[in-house]
């Protein structure tokens, strides 16, 4: 079977009436995503990069003549591969000999391929490691705050979101009440790193509803609640979920409804948290009335659901979006504390979960694949940053930032190399990022399309699309392996990342170490055999390649779900967590000792600088939320048919309540300008009768296209979002704490190119 694997799932390759290849849904996928069906349309897109390109003044004058002042503002010159690989090799030698390898930043953050071999980060980082190393980044934009917090609270084995959630099968059989803070954005469940052969999250949620599981969703938008029976939506002001959870904790405490025995056996620090709840230090009881004043949720609703959490077998799910905010650690920490007080942690299908439906894999009752990828090797350079601090790294050479108990030195970056990602999608405050990108002496970007990041480069290497190469796709959180076979050849002059880096490695004298004298087929067999060593029941490589896929436990009943916290809750002495106390740390002495002013000893309500209750709201009165898009992955497939058809006359859509639209004198479909002190962007309004007033929702992923006046024509919310960190602990991204103003666009409609 001829298959093509993507982050949206697996597709079969067929032909249309003219013999041209086209993608079809994978016959084994019960809920295939339509997004990837248009992937092949990008092959001949006008924005395709078809040759190595060098910015004109960099080519003519070299990296030190005026540095990057013209970056993003000048044209490019096409050059041959022999010339460009020589330029890159010479520049790497110059930077490392003059400034040291720590002056090279290997950005390479993104989701370029579901394949394990043609994995953009691994390919680039292997090359840079062989060239002496580079300054790297850690963590993710998706889960950065939680990924740093949870090892302190639950232990290192619970850093990943999939490691905390009960299985859907256990939820189905045992849970009576599922309370979701941030909701269940079902379109997110179309996506999985490494791909999948079977989308199941939506089906599991539907089965839970059919069985009678009650679902309560706290979110500003009713669309974050699933359709169907047993669902209740509770509107809530953005960024106030932790306050509501604290109000529920207070109710359980004062009414004696908390599980005192579990708290004594399995947690530490409850006494400090209890003192905070009742207001011993500040004189403010964190009760339901207090939480209501902050959140807009009626006090009686907070009380009712708190008591329901105690009275019924319950699960608290927190969306990843809540930790992508100022003080984003707090709702996760508060949810763990609330679930511990309610008394259901360690019971099958109950307790707490993070990110059910955030991606397909969370909660799936499958045996997960753990296997090799393209080995990156060892990085001799010890310098690193949390990925959300890229702007500060480029702006502040020699500076320091606090991070998880460390003081990180920021090296003087002279060369940036980005592959497989688009920071001008992921990052915040894009105008500031653009200025920071002009500081290094050289920026290299490996890309297949003219993204905003490619346009900010000095050297651009054209890269083949995933459908133009063979690969083995697999996710460490799933049970599917797919042989993703080339659908078509790349255009003449376009290479895979691996082919390009082999040429550069040859110039640097490390070709043999880079490719180990293996061809691509040899590498794919090598990677697959690494999986077979761990799972000998998998078929041999030739059988796998001929059939096109393999799956652990295929056709069999799902294995027993993971024992999340059950052994620990039963006997924490014999099955302790990997925390300092061996227990759930409701108060963390480790975090407290760091002395950071923006995160304390235990969960607490901390007021963001930008939310509807902040003084700044008198100037910018809308809270902007920027969720993941429903019609693409991040900025990927922006020019695909699903993304383009979701626009309105070529413009990104954002949603407003009917009340706010009337106050602004705009109607559905009108162009509007969203702005604040960081930037301006244009999008078309869609009126949502069920959206909370004062909230605007503009999904991410529209490509950043600023004009000469600095107005972004791409509808990118990160033109407006701040780079402020969630806290000094995590230094994670916080785009969902953002205030903006909105007005009808009165100027001429900017020309939209490449509109379908």
N, C-alpha and C positions, 0 to 999 in steps of 0.2 A: 504494500500500500504506500502510495506517495503522499507523505504528510509534511506539513509546514507548521512548526511550533512557534508560538508567540506568547507574549505576556497576557494576551486575552484568551488563550487556550490553543487548542490544536485544530488544524483545518486539513481537509483532504484537498488534493490538487486535481482538478479536472480541466476540461477544455470547453470553451464556448462554441457557438455554431461556426465560427471562423477559424477554429483550431488554436485560438489564443488561450493561454492558461488562465484559469480562474479558481478561486477558493470556494470550497463547499464546507458546510458544517461537518464536524467529526461525528461519525455515526454512533460512537459510544458516549457522547456528551449529552446529558439530558437537558442542559440549558445553555447551548452554545451562544457565545457573544457575537453580535452582528458587527461589532466595531472592526475586528480584524479582517472581515471579508473584503474590505476595500484596500488592503495593504498593497497589493500589486499595482494599484493606480499610481503609486509614487515613483515607479521605476522611470517614467519619462516626464516627470513633473518639471516645469520651467525652473523651479528653485533647486533642482538637483545640482550638486557640485560634480563636475565631470573631469577636472584636471587639477593637479597641484597648483595652488595660487599663493602669490606672495604680495603683500601690500607694497605699493609702488615705492614710497619713500624709504621703507626698510630695505627693499631690494637695491635701491640706488645708493643709499647712504650708510647702510649698516645699522646695527641695533643701538649704537650709542649716539647717533646724530638726531637729537631732538626727542629721543626715546619714543614714547607712545602717544605724543600729542595728537597725531592724526589718526590714531586708532579708532575705527568705527566711522571715520569721516572721509576716508580716501578709497580710491579704487584699487583693484588687484591686477596683477600680471600673471598670466598662465606660464608655468615653467614645466620642464620635463622632470621625470622621477630621478634621473641621475643628478640633475642640478639641485633639486630640493632636498634629497637625502644628504648630499654634501653640505648644504647650508645648515641643516639641522645638526648633523654630526659635529661640524665645526663650532656651532653655537653651544652645544652641550660641553664640548671641551673647553671653550673659552670661559663659560660661567663657572664650571667646577674648578678650573685651575686658578681663576682670579678670585672667586668669592666662596668656593666650597660647595659641596653638593646640597647643603641645606638651603642654598639660594634657589634651588629648583623646587617648584611646587607642582606635584602630580595630582591635579584636581580630580579628574576622571570619576565624577559621581553621576550616576544615571542608570537608566534601564535600557540600554541599547539593544540587548539581545537576551533571549531566553536560553541560549546555548551555553554549555559549560566550557567549550573550547574558545569560540569567538566571543569571549566575554571581555568587553572593552577595557574595564579596569585591570583585569588580570594580565592582558596582553601588554598594556602600557607599563604597568608597575613592574612586570618581569624585566622589561627592557631597561627601565630606569634603575632598578636594583643592580643589574649587571653593569650599568654605567656608573656605579658608585653610590646610588641612593638618592633620596629626595625627601622633602618635607611632605608629610601625608596628612590625611584627615581621618577622623573617626566618627562613628555614629551616623545617624540618618536625619533627614528632614522630617520623615514620616513619624518617627518614634523616639526622637532624641531625648526628650525630658524623661519619659518613662523608662527608657533603656538605661539611664544613669541612676535614677531613683530606686528602681525595684531591687537591684542587688543589695542595697543597703537595708531595705525593708523586708524582703522575702528571701534573699540569697542569690548568689550568682547564677544558679540554675534556672532562675525565673526572669532573666533579663529580656528574653524574647517574648513577644505577645502571645505566640502560640503555646508557650510553656505554662501560662497561667490559666487558660480557659478550660473549663470542663468540656467534654465532648458533646456534640449535638445529640448523640444517641442517649447519653445520660441526662441531658436537659429534657429531652422528649419524654423519658420514662419517669423522671423524678421531680422536675421543677413544677411548681404551681404558679409562681409569680416571677416574671422577668421584667426588671426595671432597667430601662436603658437611658442613661444620661448621654445626650448627644445624638441618640437615635440610631437607626439602622439604615444607612444610605446604601440601598441594595445594589446600585450600579457599581459601587466599589468592589463588590464581590465578583465582578467579572474578571478581576485582575489577580494574577499570582506571579511572583518572581520565579523565574524558571519555567513558567507555563503550567498547564494542567491538561489532563485528558477528560476531566469530569467536573463541571460546575455544579456544586451541590448545596451551597449555603442557602440560597433562596428556597430550595425544596425543603430543607430541614426546618427553616423558620415557618414555612407553610404547614408542615406536619405538626409542629408544636401548637400552632393556632387551632388546627383541626382537633387536636387532642384536648383542647380546653385550657392551655396555658394562658393566663392573663398577661398582657403586655402593657406596660406603662412607659411612655416615652416623654422625657423632658427635653425639649428643643424649641428654639424660636420658630422653627418651621414645621408645620404639620406634615410636610412631604417627607420628613425624616422618620415618620412612623409608617410601618408597613400597612398596606391595605388588608382588609379581611376582618374576621371576627375577633372579639376579645381584646381590642386595642383601644387604649386611651391616650390621647395626646395632652400634655400639660405644657403650655407656653412658659418660657423662662427667658429672662434677659441673658444675653451672651456673657460668659465668663463668671457666672454666679453659681454654677453647679456645686462647687465646694461649700458655699454658704448653705445651700439647701440640705446637703448631706449632713453638715454640722447641726442644723436645726433638727434633723431626724435623730441624730445621735443624742441630742439633748433630750428629746422626747423619750427615747428608750431609757435613758439614764434616770430621769426624774420620775418616770412611771414604774421603775423597777422591772422593765421588760428586757433588760440586757442579759446576756449569757455570762454571768459572773464566773462560773466554773471554767469555761473555755478561756476567758481573758486571763485568769490566774495561771492556767496550765500552759497556754500556747502563745501568749503575747508578753511583751515587756513595755513599760512606759505608760500604761493606762492611767496611772495616778496623775502624772503631769498633764495628760490630755484632759482628764476629768476636771482638774483645777481650771484649765482654760475654758472648758465648756460652761462651767457655772459662773465664770467671770471673777475668779479670786484675784487675778492680777490687774484687770482693767475695769472691773465693776460692771461688765456687760455680759449678761447671760446670752449664750448663743442659742436661743430658743426659736420656736417656729415663727413667732411674731418678728423677731430680729431678722431671721432669714427671709421672711416675706417682704420686708421693707427693702431689702437688697435686691431680691430676685424677681419680684412681681408675682411670685407663686402664692396663692392664698394660704394663710397659716393653717386653715383647717385641712387643706390638701396635703401639706407637709406632714401634719399629725396623722392623718388617715393612712398615708402610704408608709410612714414609719411603723405604725402598728401592724399594717399588713405584712411588712417585711419580717416582723417577729412572728406573726401568727401563721404564716404559710411558708412552705419550703420555697425559698426565694434565691434568685441570682441577680446580682447587680452587674450590669455591663456598662463600661465606659468607652465611648468612641475615642479613637486616636486623636480626633480633631480637638478634643478638650485640652490635651497637653501641648498642642501647638498654639500656646497663648502665654501671656505674662503670668508667671506663677503656675505654669501648667502642671507642675508636679502635684499641686494640692488636690485636685479632684481625684487623682489616682490613689493618693495616700488616704484621703478621706473615705473613698469607697472601700478600701481594705479594712479600715477601722469600723465603718458602719456595718459591713458584712460580718466582721468579727463580733460586734456587739449583738447583732440580730441572731447569731448563734447557728449559722448554717455553713460556715467554712469547714471543708472536709467531708461534707455530705455529697453524695452523688448528684451531679447536675446542679449544684447550688454553690453559694459563696459569692465569688466575684470573677469577672472576666474582663478582658481588655481587647476590644476590637472585633467582636462577632460581626461578621459581614464587612469588616474593613478590607480584607482580601479574602479570597476563596478558602484559604487553608485554615483559618482560625476556627477551632472547634471540630474539624473533620476527624471522624473516628477511623483513621487509617494508620498503618504502620509507615512511618516516615523514612524516606531515603536519606542516608548519610553517605556521601561519596566524594570523590575527588573532583577537582576542577583543573584548569590550567595553572600549574604551580607558579606563584609569583616570586618565590625565593625569599631571601632575607634582605631587609632594608638596613644598610649600615647607618643610616641617619636616624637619630632618635627624636628629632623635632616633629611635632604634630599639633593639629588644632582640631577642635570640634568643627564639623563641616559648616555649621551655620555661622562661623566666625571668619569666613573667607574675606569679607571686606576689611575687617580690622587687621587681618594678617597683611594685606597688601598696603593698607594705609599707614601702619604703625611699626615699621621695622625697628627692632630693638626693644619694643614694648613688651608688656606682660599681660596675661589675662588669667584670672582665677578659673579653675576647673576641677571639680570633684576632689578637693583637698590639695591640689597642686597649683603651682604658679608656672604657667607655660610661657616660655620665651618665644617671642615672635621673630623669626629670622628675617633678614633683608632679602626678600624674594626678587630675583632678577629675571627669572624665566618661569613662565606658567605653561603647562601642557595639559590640555583638557581633551578627554576622549570619551565618547559614549554618553555624554550628558550635556545639559544646557543650563548652566547656573542662572542665566537670564530668564529661566522659568522658575527654578527652585528657590532662588534667593530672594531676600526682601530689599526694599528701598533700591530699586534698580538704577535710578539716576545716580545714587551714591556709589553703587557697585561699578557703574560705567566709568566714573572718575577714578576709582581705585584700580580698575583694569588698565588705565593709561599709565600707571606708574612703572610697572616692570619694563625691562629693556626688550623682552621678546615674549610674545604669546603665540603658542602653537595650538591648533585645534584640529582634531580628527573628526570629520563629520560627513554625512551624506547629503545634507540639505543646508541652505543658507539661513541658519538660525541667527538670532541676535548675537549669540556667542561666537559663531563663525565670522560674523561681520566685525567683531571686535578683535580679531586675530591679526597677526603679522604673517603667519604661514598657515595655510589650510591644506590638510591632506584629505582628498576625497576617499570616502569609505564605502564599501559595498553594503547593500542592505542585507538583512538576515536571510531573505528569500533568494539571495544570490550566492549562497555558500552552504555547504553541508555542515551539520553540527549534531551534537547530542544534547537534548534539552531535558532538564530535570530540576525539580525544586526540593530543597532539603526539608520542606514542610509538607510534601505531598508524596504520593506513592507511584507516580507515573514517570516513565522514561520514554522519550520520543526521539526517533531518528528523523531529524528535520533535514529533508533532502532539498538540494538546490532546485528552485523552480525555473530560474533563467540565469544566463550569464550576466555579469555586470557590464556596463558600457566600457568600450575600449578606453584605457587610460585610468580606470578606477580599479583599485586593489582592495583586498580585505585588509583589516588592520594588521593581521599576522604577516601577510606578504609585505606590506610597507615596512613593518618593524624589522623584518628579516633583512631588508636592504639597508636600513640604518644600522642594525647590529653588525652587518658586514663592514660598514664604514668605521665602526667603533672597535672592530677587532674582536667581537664577542658573538659572532654568528653561530658558531657551533654550540656554545653554551645556551644560546637563546632557543634554537630549534632542535638541538640534540640530534641533528641529522635525521629527523623524522619528517615525513610528509604529513599532510592533513589527515589522511586515512589512518596512518599509524597513530597519530595523536587521538583520534576519535576512538579507535580500538583500545588504546591505552587507558583512556578515561573510563570507557565502559567496563573494561576488565576490573578497574578499581571498585566499581559497584558490585560486580560479580563476586569479588573476594569477600565482600561483606554479606552478600545475599546470593549464595550459590544456587538457589532455586531459579534465578533468572536465566533465560536462554543464552546460548553462545552468541557472540557478536554478529556473525553472519546471519543467523536466524533472526536476530533482533532487527538488523538492517533490512532484511527482506520483508518482514512483516510490518515494520515501521514503528512499533511500540511494544512496550512491556509494562506490566504493573505488578507491584507486590500484592499478593493475595487476590489476584484477578479471579473473578467469578466465585469467590468464596465469601463467607460471612465475615464482616469486618472484625478485626482482632479486638480483644478487650481494651477499652479506653484506658488512657494513661491514669495513673493513680494520683491525681492532683490533690495534694495536701491530705489525703485520706489516712495514710499511715502516720503522718505527722500529727494530725488531729487526734488520732486514737492513742498514740504514745509518743509525745514529743521528745522524751528522753532517749528512746531507741531509734527514732527517725528525725533527728533535729534538722532544722534548716541551716543553710550555710551563712548565717548572720552571726555577729559577735555573741549574741545571747543564745543562738540556736532556735529562737522563736521569732514570731512576727514582731517587728519593731514599730509599735505604735508611736513610741518616741525613740529616736535614733541618737544615741550618744555620739556616734561617729559624725553624723551630719552636724550636730550641735557644736562639736569641737572645732569645726571648720570656721565658725564665727561669721558666716556670710549674713549680711543684713537682710537679704531677700528670701531666705528660707530658714526656718527655725528647727526646733527640736521635734515637733509633732505637726500633724496637719492643722491648718489654720486658714481663716479667711484673710486674704491680702488683696487690697484694692489696686487694680491695675491703673496705670496712668491714663490709659485710653479704654473707657467703657461708658455706658450710658449714664452712670452716676458720677463721672469725673467732671471737674471744672471745665475741662476742654470741650465737653459736650455742649456747652453754651455757644461755642464757635463752630464746631463740626458735630452736627446732631445725629448723624447716622452711624451705627456700628456696622462695619463691613465684615462679613464672613466670606472666606474664600475656600470652599470645599473642593475636593477633587472633581474633575469634570465627568459627566455621564457619557460623553461621546468620544473620548480619547483617553490616553494614559499620560498624566502630566501634560507636557507639550507635544508628546509623540502623536503622530498621525493628525496633527493640526490641519494638514492639507488633504487628509483622507475624506472620503465622501460622508462618513458619519458625522465628523466634526463640522464640515462645511455646511451640511444640510441643517445642522442645529442652529446656525447663525440666522440672523434676521437682516436681509439685504447685505450680507457680508460682515455684519457686526456681531461681536459677542453679545450675549444676552445677560442681563442681571435682573433680579427680582426685587420688587418693592411691594409693600402692602397697599391695598386700595386707598386707605386713609392717607398714606404718605404721598401717593401719586396725585391724589386730589389736591393736597396741600401745595404740591409743586407745580400744579397745573400741567401735568403731563399725562398722556394717554398711552395705552398699550402700543408698543412698537416705536415710540418716539426715541430719538437719539438724546442721550443725556451725557453731561460731563460730570464725572466723579473726581473730586480733588481734595487735597489737603496741602500742608506745607511741604510735603515730600514730592508731590507730582500730580499729574492730571492724566486722565484716560477717558476714552469715549466708548460707550456701550449702549445698546438698545434696551429699553425697559420692558419687562414683562410683569404684569400685575398679578400678584398672588394673594387671593382673598384670605388665605389661611396663614400668612406670614405675620409675625409680630410687628406692630408699628415701631419705627425707629431702627429697623434692621434692614440692611441691603445685602444681597447674596450675589456675588460675582465669582463663579468658579475659576480655578486656575487654568493655565495652559494656553491662553491666547498669546501669540508671539509678540513680544515687545517690539513696537515699531514707532519710536518717537520721531516727530517731525522737527523742523528747525526751531520751532517755538517750545520744544520739549513736551508736546502733547502726544501721548501714546495712542496710536490708532489701532493697536491690537487688542485692546480691552484686557490688559494684563493687570490683575489686582495688585501684584507686587510692585507696580509703579507707586503704590500708595502705602503699602505695609511697612512697619518699622523693622529695623534689624535688631531691636532690643531683644536681649536674651530672655528666655523663660526665667532663669535665675543664674547666679554664679555657679551653682552646683553643676548644672547640666550644660549651660551655655547653648541651650537648644533654641530652635526657631520659635517665634511667637507672633505669626502673622494674624491670628484671629483676635488680637487685641489692637484694633485699628478703628479710629474715628475718621469719617469723611464728611464732606458736604456734597450735595447733588444739586444740579440745576439743568434746566433744559438747554440743549445745545442750539445756540442761535446763529452760529456761523455756517458757512457752506459745508455741505457734507463732504468729509475727506474721501478721496478716491480710494476704493477698496480693490486691491488687485487679487487675482487668483480666486475670485468668487465663483462658486459653481452655479 
